């Protein structure tokens, strides 16, 4: 008999796990999915619409050799364990392996583990089970939905607009960005005034008049109030309260992406890539071990074992008075509590202990994950909050202060939270109850429009609205950037012209489908399939009966965007020349086609074909130009209004580190702003 065969997704995982299991086991990798929907059948869906949406799968290009090798491994094995990731996607990969490799019911088991440590991996074999068909059907339904919507709407956008793609979640996320931009454009700033009193050790702001809220809209009103005030203030009240400042929950996928963006400046894509490495295994001095638990999770739950060991660590390191409590969150809709929050696999494996084995960015991410989990189990911090009300001719001024009494969880998490003391003088001890200001001034301010979405704020909004899954947020945002539907300025998303156009066209014909409510309800239905409460093909049938007629109507009635004119006229017939899209990219041709079939040749066209939107003015296009001496450079079509120029050819891909433009020179891609660079294949 051969060895027991364990199939995981990642090669780096397989090496670590094989060390744990010993000589009776062989661990191999599937390198993720081995099959996907084919592009056969109606509209290339890879789905038999007339046969209950039966999917047609094919081996992913380039993986035939791997599948052949896996079949040989299965043939020589005594038993097979499918150990793909512990989520719906992982469950589906296990099913595809089972089906493709011809496994038998009595000769395989499915195992899952939330962390790659020896004890946890070995223990997973005691809980081996069969594949969960409901989880597989939920993933399969999501894949089919995304294929149908993506293929049909992308084709529509390509034929009618300047857009390249559309999708079930992608287009709703884009709508959020476009709607916010329109709110900003429609916003009318209003002036208002504030009045502040300045004392030796603090300042106070006008809050109420006769204890009722007051708004000052005109300068004349501010001056009138100022004329009624003296510099002598009566201390009306000093209110001191002790308050608890609670630690946040340990990280979920979404909160990790948000915090890594806010505190570390990482993109969600970068965060997930780093977290994947920390999960799969890092080689330390005497072992290879996963440093964090599985990084795709909605749960804030922590295992009893981790809580117990962390309490012991806190007691030993900081004292018993710092031991806190387990924070239990009331689960929101759409939360899958299958496994734990993101946490270190061992609280004794401190960031400093593993720092030498990590890259700088891996260390930063591990450190924030480690201290977030540790802080969540520490005592609340205690602060004394003081509120002082000062009266001046029936106008009440307010000032607040805060003093930290007990640092609690801030002992370890202060680097990531602001907690500065603001100390007020002991005004409650003043015998005269009167205090004199040095000066009283008014100042002008303007109301501000809602802020554009940062990556962190967009992820938070998508999670709160129930759009998509946290594990897909990074990919969704990446797609919006790649498709040039949004651009990034000052780390905020601004919709491009084509992004706005795509959103408007989709809303014109698909507002019942491309919206927050419908997308959230679809997520709820996918959860019901995973729980065995809804039949998967019934959902698809109901969706498709409603969706396809809308697509046909859009193809028939959606107005096609006119091609953009270049500003030149056709040398053959005098009609305007326009930029058209062809199989091999953009080209310049006569707008009077098919009557006139003039096409500008490549040599001439190079000077006017747009490479990308200008990253400086966001209005013009970056095009290839030549100096007087014939040297090629790349500049904005709005010159001299915009002076953007670069010697190296810019590309549409954005820098994964800082979001700035990338330029390509021979075999190297470099960032125009930071030190990021990567080599490309000479071929």
ABEGO torsion letter per residue (X at the ends): XBBBBBBBABAAAAAAAAAAAEAABBBBBAGEBABBBBABEBGGAGBBAABGGBBBBBBBBGAAAAAAAAAAAAAABABBBBABBBBAAAAAAAAAAAAAAGBBAAABBBBBBABBBAAAAAAAAAABBBBBAAAAAAAAAAAAAAAAAAAAAAAAAAAABABABBBAAAAAAAAAAAAAAAAAAABBBBBBBBBBBBBAABBBBBABBGGBBBBBABAAAAAAAAAABBABBBBABBBBBBBBBBBBBBBBAAAAAAAAAAAAGBBAAAAAAAAAAAAAEBBBAABBBBABBBABBABABBBAAAAAAAAAAAAAAAEAAABBBBBBBBBBBGBBAABBBBBBABAABBAAAAAAABBAAAAAAAAAAAAAAAAAABBBBBBBBBBBBBBBGGBBBBBBBBBBABAEAAAAAAAABBABBBBBBBAAABAAGBBBBABBBBBBBBBBBBBBBBAAAAAAAAAAAGBEBAAAAAAAAAAAAAAGABBBBGGBBBBBAAAAAAAAAAAAAAAAABBAAAAAAAAAAAAAAAAGABBAAAAAAAAAAAAAAAAAAAAAABBBBBBBBAGBBBAAAGBBBBBBBBAAEBBBBBAAOAABABBBBAAAAAAABBABBBAAAGABBBBBBBBAAGBBBBBBAAOAABABBBABBBBABBBAAAGBBBBBBEABBBBAABABBBBBBAX
